[in-house]
C-alpha cells in the first residue's frame, strides 16, 4: 500500500481544517501577516511549512 502524497500548500479552507480554526481566522491571520500565503492564478495557497511555523510560534508564545 502506497502512502498518499501530501500537498505542499493548502487552500484557506483546508488550512483551517488542518489548524483546527475557522476559515475566517485563517484569512484574518493572512491579512495581519501572521500566516504567509501566495496566489497561484486565482487560488490563494498557504504552504505546509508556513502552517508548521504558525503552530510552533503559537506553542512558543504559550510557553512564555
N, C-alpha and C positions, 0 to 999 in steps of 0.2 A: 504494500500500500504506500503510495507516494504522499509526501507532505504537501498540503496546499500552499500555493505561492501567496505570500502576504504582500499587499501593496506597499509601495514606498511612500505614498501620500494618500490622504483621505479627504473626502468631501466634508464640509462642516457638519452635516447630519451624522455621518459615520464617525467623525472625530468626537462628536458629542457622546455618541454611544460608547466609544472606547474609553472616554474620560469619565463617564457616568454623570454628565452635566447636561443642561439643556442646549439646544442648538442656538437659542438666543444668547446664552452665556458664551458660547464659542465665538459668535460674531462680536460680542462686546469685548472679549479678550483680544480678538484680531484688531478691532478699532483702537484699543488702548495700547497696542503693541506688545501685549503680554504673550500673544501667540503669533508667530510669524507664519505667513501664508503666501501663496503665489497664484497667479491666474494662468491657466492654460486654455487659450481660447476664451470661452465664456465661463468655464468652470473655475471655481475657487478651490484650491487644494492646500492641505496642511501636511507637511512632511511628518512621517512617523517619528523621526529623530526630534522634531520640534515638540511633539506630544510627550515624548520621554523627558525632554528638558523641562517642560512645563511642570510635569509631575515631580521631578527632582527638586525644582525651585520651591514648589509648594511644601514638599517634605522638609527641605532645609528651613523654610520660614516657620514651620510648625515646631521645629526643634530648638528654636531660639528662646 
